[in-house]
Amino acid sequence: MKIILKKDIEKIGKIGDVVSVKDGYARNYLIPNGSCVQATRSNMKIVDELKSIEERKSKKAEKASENLAKKLKDISVTATVKVGEDDKLFGAVTNQIIAELILEKGIEIDKHNILLEEPIKELGVYDVPVKVGTGIKAEIKVWVVKE
């Protein structure tokens, strides 16, 4: 029986795929669970329309991510921190602090998208990678200066 998947199913396929499965498996398990629908002409048209809508949404999101990446390349933020002897920082500059500094510039970035391997613990200038979309990264300059 040919079916159209409404959910990702391991070893069978992804959402929107048209696959062939045994009749009993489709009738007794997949269709009652809402995991698929039978592949008819009308259902195929609906799936094609849903795929085109999803494709447009992903292109729009990708353009927005690219625009955000361009804005972030032009931004540099300054973290003013207290230092002790030998210019050692009290504490560290973390993802959260960098996210707050970027927010002050008018751009909201989730702290989990700031790809800082470990907190910054020394004075200096750092290029910090930021994930802005699927496969799209930007770098911002972070200046760590003493108070």
C-alpha positions as CSV (number, residue, x, y, z in Angstrom):
1,M,0.0,0.0,0.0
2,K,1.3,3.5,-0.9
3,I,1.1,6.0,2.0
4,I,2.1,9.6,2.6
5,L,3.9,10.1,5.9
6,K,2.6,12.7,8.3
7,K,5.5,12.1,10.8
8,D,9.1,11.1,10.6
9,I,9.3,7.3,11.1
10,E,12.6,5.7,11.6
11,K,13.6,3.3,8.7
12,I,10.6,4.3,6.6
13,G,10.9,8.0,5.8
14,K,10.4,11.6,6.6
15,I,7.3,13.9,6.6
16,G,5.7,14.1,3.2
17,D,7.5,11.1,1.7
18,V,5.4,8.7,-0.4
19,V,6.4,5.1,0.6
20,S,5.1,1.6,0.1
21,V,4.5,-0.5,3.2
22,K,2.6,-3.7,3.8
23,D,-1.2,-3.3,3.9
24,G,-1.6,-4.7,7.5
25,Y,1.1,-2.4,8.9
26,A,-0.5,0.7,7.3
27,R,-4.2,-0.2,8.2
28,N,-3.5,-1.6,11.7
29,Y,-0.7,0.7,13.0
30,L,0.2,3.7,10.9
31,I,-3.2,5.1,9.9
32,P,-4.8,4.6,13.3
33,N,-1.9,6.4,15.0
34,G,-2.2,9.3,12.6
35,S,1.3,8.7,11.2
36,C,0.2,8.6,7.6
37,V,-2.6,8.8,5.1
38,Q,-3.3,6.7,2.1
39,A,-1.7,8.0,-1.1
40,T,-4.6,9.2,-3.2
41,R,-4.7,11.9,-5.8
42,S,-6.3,14.4,-3.5
43,N,-4.0,13.6,-0.7
44,M,-1.0,14.0,-3.0
45,K,-2.2,17.5,-4.0
46,I,-2.5,18.5,-0.4
47,V,1.0,17.2,0.4
48,D,2.5,19.0,-2.6
49,E,0.9,22.3,-1.5
50,L,2.2,21.8,2.1
51,K,5.7,21.1,0.8
52,S,5.7,24.3,-1.3
53,I,4.5,26.3,1.7
54,E,7.2,24.8,3.9
55,E,9.8,25.5,1.2
56,R,8.8,29.2,1.1
57,K,8.9,29.5,4.8
58,S,12.4,28.0,4.9
59,K,13.6,30.4,2.2
60,K,12.2,33.3,4.1
61,A,13.9,32.2,7.3
62,E,17.2,31.7,5.5
63,K,17.1,35.2,4.1
64,A,16.3,36.6,7.6
65,S,19.2,34.7,9.0
66,E,21.6,36.0,6.3
67,N,20.5,39.6,7.0
68,L,21.0,39.1,10.7
69,A,24.5,37.6,10.0
70,K,25.4,40.8,8.0
71,K,24.2,43.0,10.9
72,L,26.2,41.0,13.4
73,K,29.5,41.3,11.4
74,D,29.4,45.0,11.8
75,I,28.8,44.9,15.6
76,S,31.5,45.0,18.2
77,V,30.6,45.0,21.9
78,T,32.7,46.0,24.9
79,A,32.6,44.1,28.2
80,T,33.9,46.3,31.0
81,V,35.1,44.0,33.9
82,K,36.8,44.4,37.2
83,V,40.4,43.2,37.3
84,G,42.8,42.4,40.1
85,E,46.6,42.2,40.2
86,D,48.3,41.3,37.0
87,D,45.1,42.2,35.0
88,K,43.3,39.0,36.1
89,L,39.6,39.1,35.8
90,F,37.2,38.7,38.7
91,G,34.9,36.2,37.2
92,A,34.5,35.7,33.4
93,V,32.7,37.0,30.4
94,T,30.1,34.4,29.5
95,N,27.5,33.8,26.8
96,Q,24.9,35.5,29.0
97,I,26.9,38.7,29.3
98,I,27.7,38.8,25.6
99,A,24.0,38.2,24.8
100,E,23.1,41.2,27.0
101,L,25.7,43.4,25.4
102,I,24.3,42.5,21.9
103,L,20.8,43.2,23.2
104,E,21.9,46.7,24.1
105,K,22.8,47.2,20.4
106,G,19.2,46.4,19.5
107,I,19.6,42.8,18.3
108,E,18.2,39.9,20.4
109,I,20.3,36.7,20.3
110,D,19.6,33.6,22.5
111,K,22.6,32.9,24.8
112,H,22.7,29.3,23.5
113,N,23.4,30.5,20.0
114,I,26.6,32.2,21.1
115,L,29.2,29.5,20.5
116,L,31.8,30.4,23.1
117,E,33.8,27.3,23.9
118,E,34.6,28.5,27.4
119,P,34.1,31.8,29.2
120,I,36.6,34.6,28.5
121,K,39.0,35.0,31.5
122,E,41.5,37.5,30.1
123,L,41.6,41.1,28.7
124,G,41.7,41.4,25.0
125,V,39.8,41.3,21.7
126,Y,38.0,38.2,20.8
127,D,36.1,37.0,17.7
128,V,33.1,35.1,19.0
129,P,31.0,32.9,16.7
130,V,27.3,33.3,16.8
131,K,24.8,30.8,15.2
132,V,22.0,32.8,13.5
133,G,20.3,30.0,11.4
134,T,20.7,26.6,10.1
135,G,24.3,26.4,8.9
136,I,24.7,30.2,9.1
137,K,27.2,31.6,11.5
138,A,28.5,35.1,12.1
139,E,31.4,36.5,14.2
140,I,31.2,39.5,16.5
141,K,34.1,41.3,18.1
142,V,34.1,41.3,21.9
143,W,36.4,43.7,23.6
144,V,37.2,42.8,27.2
145,V,38.6,45.9,28.9
146,K,39.2,46.8,32.5
147,E,37.0,49.1,34.5
